[in-house]
């Protein structure tokens, strides 16, 4: 598996589900897999979070890899809301971070650095009160030096996930060895 260096991840300061500050420096020295969701999502977010939960379960106990879920809805997704959501998916807070913070910082990390898409829908385009964003269903891999190294489309059905998950785990193992 060839994982090219796509680009550096810019420094950030966000807050996790247990109220701790998290920066890029906190993640240095270990690879991480990231995605973008929002807790009120009735579309792909619960499925993506379930997929991230299965990654958490599949990672060996001695793996140093982290999982990072970024919210697109920081006004609603406070650390308390993210903690409840994380608990629903049995997220281990030592391994799996749910991050929130100021919108400009979330956009800088999610869109500029991780190349994920998150576009707020105009009120007149929403199908219901929780139809707030159009966003990517991609998981991205980041290496120990904080460089974006891979993107994995997860948006399809479970059959597609059975092919994507092994590729993500292989990428994580490679990034841990580098």
C-alpha positions in Angstrom: 0.0 0.0 0.0 1.5 3.3 -1.1 0.5 6.2 1.0 1.7 9.5 -0.5 2.2 12.6 1.5 -0.8 14.7 0.6 0.0 17.7 2.8 0.7 18.9 6.3 -2.0 19.2 8.9 -2.0 22.8 10.3 -1.8 23.3 14.1 -5.2 23.5 15.9 -6.6 23.8 19.3 -10.0 22.1 19.9 -11.8 20.5 22.9 -12.6 16.8 23.2 -15.7 15.1 24.7 -14.3 15.2 28.2 -13.5 18.9 28.1 -9.7 18.6 27.5 -7.9 20.8 25.1 -6.4 18.9 22.1 -3.8 20.2 19.7 -1.8 18.8 16.8 1.2 18.3 19.2 -1.0 16.0 21.3 -1.4 13.7 18.3 2.2 13.8 17.1 4.1 10.5 17.3 1.0 8.4 16.5 -1.0 7.9 13.4 -4.7 8.9 13.5 -7.8 8.3 11.4 -10.3 11.2 11.2 -13.8 11.8 10.0 -16.4 14.6 10.2 -20.0 14.2 11.5 -22.6 16.0 13.6 -24.6 14.4 16.3 -28.1 15.6 15.1 -27.4 14.0 11.7 -30.1 11.6 10.4 -28.1 10.7 7.3 -24.7 9.0 7.1 -23.3 10.2 10.5 -24.6 7.3 12.7 -23.4 4.8 10.2 -19.9 6.5 9.9 -19.7 6.5 13.7 -20.6 2.8 13.8 -17.8 2.2 11.3 -15.4 4.2 13.5 -16.5 2.1 16.4 -15.7 -1.1 14.5 -12.2 0.4 13.7 -11.7 1.0 17.4 -12.6 -2.6 18.1 -10.3 -3.9 15.3 -7.2 -2.0 16.4 -4.9 -4.1 18.4 -4.7 -3.2 22.1 -1.0 -2.2 21.7 -1.7 0.1 18.8 -0.9 3.8 19.5 -3.3 4.9 16.7 -6.0 7.5 17.6 -9.4 8.0 16.1 -10.6 11.6 15.7 -14.2 12.6 15.0 -14.7 16.3 14.2 -18.1 17.9 14.5 -19.5 20.3 11.9 -22.1 21.6 14.4 -20.1 23.2 17.3 -23.0 25.4 18.5 -25.0 22.2 19.4 -22.2 19.7 19.7 -20.7 20.8 23.0 -18.3 18.5 24.9 -21.3 17.3 27.0 -23.3 16.4 23.9 -20.3 14.8 22.2 -19.6 12.7 25.4 -23.2 11.4 25.4 -22.9 10.6 21.7 -19.4 9.0 22.2 -20.9 6.8 25.0 -23.6 5.5 22.7 -20.8 4.1 20.5 -18.6 2.9 23.4 -15.8 5.3 22.5 -12.7 4.8 24.6 -11.7 8.5 25.4 -8.0 7.5 25.5 -8.2 6.4 21.8 -11.2 8.1 20.2 -11.5 11.9 20.4 -14.6 13.8 19.5 -13.6 17.3 18.9 -15.5 20.6 18.9 -14.5 24.3 19.1 -14.8 27.6 17.2 -16.1 27.2 13.7 -13.1 28.8 12.0 -10.8 26.3 13.7 -13.0 23.3 12.8 -13.0 24.5 9.2 -9.3 25.0 9.2 -8.7 21.5 10.4 -11.5 19.6 8.6 -11.6 21.4 5.3 -8.2 23.0 4.8 -5.9 20.4 6.4 -7.9 17.1 6.2 -9.6 18.0 2.9 -13.0 16.9 4.2 -16.1 18.6 3.0 -18.7 20.2 5.3 -21.1 22.7 3.8 -23.9 24.2 5.8 -27.2 23.9 4.0 -29.3 27.1 3.6 -32.5 27.0 5.7 -34.7 26.8 2.6 -32.8 23.7 1.3 -33.3 21.7 4.5 -35.7 18.8 4.4 -36.1 18.9 8.2 -34.7 20.6 11.3 -31.7 18.3 11.6 -30.8 18.4 7.8 -28.0 21.0 8.5 -24.9 20.0 6.5 -23.7 18.3 3.4 -20.4 16.6 4.3 -18.0 14.0 3.1 -18.3 10.3 4.2 -14.5 9.9 4.0 -12.1 8.7 6.7 -8.6 10.2 6.3 -5.3 8.9 7.7 -2.7 11.1 9.3 0.9 10.0 10.0 3.0 10.5 13.1 4.5 13.7 11.8 1.0 15.2 11.3 0.8 14.8 7.5 -2.3 13.8 5.6 -1.5 10.4 4.0 -4.7 8.8 2.7 -8.5 9.1 2.2 -10.9 6.2 2.3 -14.5 6.5 1.1 -16.9 4.9 3.6 -20.2 6.2 2.4 -21.5 3.1 0.7 -23.3 0.1 2.3 -21.9 -2.4 4.8 -20.6 -4.6 1.9 -18.3 -1.7 0.8 -17.2 -1.2 4.5 -16.0 -4.8 4.6 -13.5 -3.8 1.9 -12.6 -0.4 3.2 -12.0 -1.3 6.9 -9.1 -3.7 6.1 -7.5 -1.0 3.9 -7.7 1.5 6.7 -6.2 -1.0 9.2 -3.4 -1.8 6.8 -2.7 1.9 6.4 -2.6 2.4 10.1 -0.2 -0.5 10.6 2.1 1.0 7.9 2.0 4.5 9.5 2.8 3.0 12.9 5.9 1.3 11.4 7.2 4.4 9.7 
